[in-house]
Structures are given as structure tokens and as C-alpha cells.
């Protein structure tokens, strides 16, 4: 809608606002960033860890409610114990049926081979099932895409799925291997991937109560 409000949690150096203005000619959308250049009234800089604080809740409540919240590549930097409350907060800050865009790294196949995909810069990582169950309480996941395959999963898909193998072979020579791999990742089951992307809509009711 005209004049929509968007909150970027863990925005860092995000250029989303400028991308939207340039590509979609939407200068009317109001962006609020947590982590990066945004500051509280106290002039204290907001960091990733601050998003679990009461100060951040007050800040978001005052700026909202939001039509959409961007929460990308952040949850893995927090203790898992904060996750349920974090998504409750996000739901509370959104308007009815507001949108959540969420990404995080996940060990492929629910951690069948290992429980991490990235090194020490991540606090904890969720399996696909873990994060799905938490988000599903307050949100309806309307679209899910995997967008990064480990070498093992990539080779397994090409060996076991003739259709994927044909797609990859037709693209070879025309595109770099990294491009082909990204296409196969998006077409393959999300659980095979090490990065997931969820498009979510806030539920009107969650756990028997008004959302």
C-alpha cells in the first residue's frame, strides 16, 4: 500500500531502500533500520544483539505497526532461546496479515551429516524443521526457496534427478557453474539446501488467540 512501513532487523549496510526506490519507483515506502545507522532516542547505536532487548521493543512499537519486516541472516547470531520470543515480537510489530521475509543458513537434510554449515561467526544454527516449527506458530509460510547447495547435495541431486541433470547440462557452456548451481538450488527441495528463504504472512490467529 501507499506509505507502507518496512522494518529491517539486523539491516547492517542494507541498500534495500535505495534498490526499491530505483527499481520500483516507490519513494513513498518508509524504511526503518535496526543495526546500521539507526539510533535510539538515547543516541545509542543499535546492534544485532540489541534486537532482543526491551529498548528495541519500545523503539519498534513506536515506529510501527509495519506492513513488512525483513529478518535476513540474523537469527543464527542469537542464542536459540531467544528465537520464539523474537518471532512473537515480529508478529506483534506487524499489521494484520503483514509480511515477513526471512533467511538463515540451515544444515542440509535437518543436520543429517553435520549440525553447522558456517564457521565461528554464527552463534547457533537451526535445522529446517526447528525454524519452520517456530515461525509457523505466528506466521503462514507462503513461499519457501533454497538458494545454496553444499557440494555433496549438489552432486547427489544431479546424480539422482534426471530432470535436474538435463537442466544443468543444457546450461553448461552458456553460464558459469556458480550460476547453474544457484538455479539447481532454487529448483531443488528446500531441505537439501544450506540457505533457506521464507516468505511469510502473519496469521490472524495463533495458538487460539488473536495475532
N, C-alpha and C positions, 0 to 999 in steps of 0.2 A: 504493500500500500504506500501511497504518497506520505512522506515524512516518517517512514519506518525507522525504528531504533534497532541498532545491531550492537551487541556486546562481544568483544573479542577477549576471551580469557587466556592469559599466557601469550599475549599478542607478540611480545618481543619486538622485532623490527618489521612487523607485518606491513605490507603495502596494499592491503586489500581495499582500503578506502579509495586510494588513487586508481586502482585497477577497475573498480566498479564505476567510478566517475568517468574514466577514459573509455572503457569498452561498452558500458551500458548507458552512458549519459544520464546517470542518476545522482545528481548533486544534492538531491533532497534527502537522501538517506543519512541518518545521524549515527556516526560510529563512536563508540566509547571503548577505550582500550585499557585493559588491566595488564600490567607488566609492559614496560617500554617507557614512553614519555608521559603517560598519565600520572597524576599525583593526587593524593588525598588532600582534603582541606588543610591538613596539618603540614602540607608540602612534603610529606614522606613519600618516597618513591615506592610504587607497588612492585613487588617481586612475585615470582611464581608461587613461592611458599605462602605469601600473604593471602592467596585466594581462599585459604581455609580459615581465615581469621574473621572475627566478628566485625572488625573495621571494614573489611571488604564487603561483607554482607550489607552493612549500612550504606556504603558507597553505591552498591549495585541497586539496592532498593530505592535509593533516592533518584538514580538515573533512569530506572525502568518505569513500567514494565517494558520488556523488549519483544520485538517481533521475531528476532533470531539471535541465537548465541553461537559463537564459533569457539569450539573447545578442541584444538588440534595439537597433538604431540605434547600434551601436558600431564595427563593423568599418571603416566609412567614415572614422573619425577616426584610423586607424592607417595606417602605411606598408604597401603591398601585400605587401612582402617578408615581413611577419610573419604573413600570413594562413594559409599551410599549417601552420606550427608551432602557431598558435593553435588551429586545429581539431583538430590532433593532441592538444594538451593537453586540450581539452574532452572528447574521446573518452576519454582516459586517466582523467579525473576522474569519468566516468560509470560506473555499474554496467552489466553486460551488458544490452544492448538498452534502455539508458536513453534518455530523450527530450531532444532539443534543440529549442527554439523560437527561431527566428532571423528577424530582419527587417533590411532595409537598402534604401536608395534605389538604383535602377538606371536608367541611361539607357534609355528605351524602345527596343525592337527592336534590342537589342545595340549601342546607340550609333550607329544608322544616321544620325541627324541631328546629334547632339552627344554628347560624352563625359561630361557632367555634368548633373545635374538640380537641384543645390542650390548656393548661393554659397560663400563662402570658409571657412565654419566646418568644411567637410569636407576631410580630408587627401587622400584618393583615393576614387574610386568604382569599383565592379566592374560589368561588364555581367552580364546574367543568365547567360550561358554561362560566364564566368570563375568566378563564385562557385559555380555549380552543380557545375562540374568539381572544384573544391577540396573542397567539402563531401561530394561523392559518394564520395570515396576512403575515408572512415571512417564515413559515415552513409548510410542509405537514406532518401531523401526521400519520405515517405508522403503528404504533402499540400502543395500549393503554391497560394497565392492572391495575386493582385494587388489592391491596395487604394487606388491613387491614379493617376488618368489625367491626362496633360497635355491641354490644350485641343485640340491637333492630333489626338491619338489618340482622344480622346472623340468629336469630330465625325466622324472617319473611320469609327469603329465604327457610329455611328448612321446614317451615310450608306450604308454597305456591308452592314450586317447588319439585314435586315428584322425579325427576331425581337427584337433589342435595341431597335430603334426603336419597336416596338409596346409593349414593356415601359416604356420611358421616357415615351411619350405617355400611357399609362394612369395612370402615377404623377403626372404633372404636374397641378397644382392641388390635389393632396392632400398633397404633401410638398415641402419646399424643394428647390431644384435641387441643392444640395450633397449631399443625401440620395440623390437619384436618381442622381447621378454616382457616388457611392460604391457603390451597388448594381450599376450597369453595370460598374464597375471590377472588382468581385468575380466577376462573371459572364463577363467577357471573358478572352481568353488572357493568362496571366500576363506574357508577354513584351511585351505592349502597355503595361504599367504602369510607373510610375516608383517604386513601392514594392512590394516583394515580401515574402511571409511564407511561410517553410518550416517544416513540422512534420517532424522527422527522428528516426529511430531508429538508435542506434549499431549498426553491423554487428558480427556475431560475428567475422568475418574481414575483413581489409582488406589489399590488396596481398599476399596469400598468407601473412599472419601473423595470429596471434590478436589480436583487437581488445580 
